[in-house]
Amino acid sequence: MLSLHEYRVYFARPETSFDPVWMEAEDHGGGKLDPLSCVEKKVSICLFPALVRAPTEKLPEDAEIAAALIQAKRFFPSSEEVSPSMDHDVVIAKAVVLVH
């Protein structure tokens, strides 16, 4: 599989402040909660991670095709990328979280 894009998988860590930009809150029964009512809440547990398209780095002209393959991509964020940077990243699918 080839892709020009870079993707990251973000898990919302417990006690992280709820962020409606990249998170969806659910109750214990699986019902969606109003994001505005959850802004002051913290994440209890992340049920599903967010998928975010991140900025890409241009490959050098002499790069081999293997550099563009999905297997050569890094999907987990670095320690500096604790949460998506909404200046550059595009949320493809929001993380599903339980809040308290």
N, C-alpha and C positions, 0 to 999 in steps of 0.2 A: 504494500500500500504506500502510495506516494502522497505527500502533503507539503504544500508551501507554508503551512501554518504551524505554529508551536502551540501546544495545549498544556494546561496544568490542571491537576486534580487537587482541590482544596477541601480539607476536612475542617469543620468548625470545632475548635477545641472547647472542652467544657469551661465554663465561666467566662467565655468570650462574650462581649456585648453583641446582642442581636443586630445584624446589619441587613436591612431589607433589600439592599442593592444586590447581594449575592446569596441571601438565605431566604427560605420559606419556613414558617413555623407551623407545626401541627400539634394537635392535642394528643392525649394518650390513645384516643380512639381512631386516629388517623385523619380527623377533620382539620381543614385548613383554618388557621387563625388569622385575624386581621393584622397585617404588618404594622399598622400604625399603633395598635394596642400593645405590640411587643417591643417597641423601640427601647423602652427602659429595662427590658428583661435580659437575662443571661442565658446562654446555651447550657442545657443540661447534658444533652448527648446529640451527636450528629448521626442521623440515620443513613443518609446518602450524601456523598461529597458533591461539591460544585464542579462543573467542568467549565474552564475558562480558556478562551483563545488569547494567547500572550503575543507580545511583539516578536517578530522573527528577525533573525540575523541573516544577512545576505551571505550566501555561500560564495566562496571564491570561484573564479572561472575555471580553475583546474580541479575542482572538487569531483570526487567520484559519485556515481549515482547512489551508492550506498548511504551517503550522507543525507540524502533526502528521504530515505525509507523510514517508515514508522519505527522500526526496531532501533534506529539510531537516535530517536528523539528521547528527551528527558521529560517525563510527565509529572513527577513530584517536584513541588517547589523547593527552592533552597531555603536555608534557615533565615535568610533575609526576606524571603517572600512569605511572610506569615499569613497575609490575606491578599486578595487580588488588588492590584493597583488600578483603580478605575480611570486613571488618566489615559492608560494605554490598553488595558485588557477589555475583552468583550465576554460577558457572561453568556455561555451557551445553555447551561442548565444550572439552576440554583441548588444549593445545598438544602436538604430537608433536615430540620432540627426540631428537638423538643426544647421548650424554654421553661424557665421558672422565675 
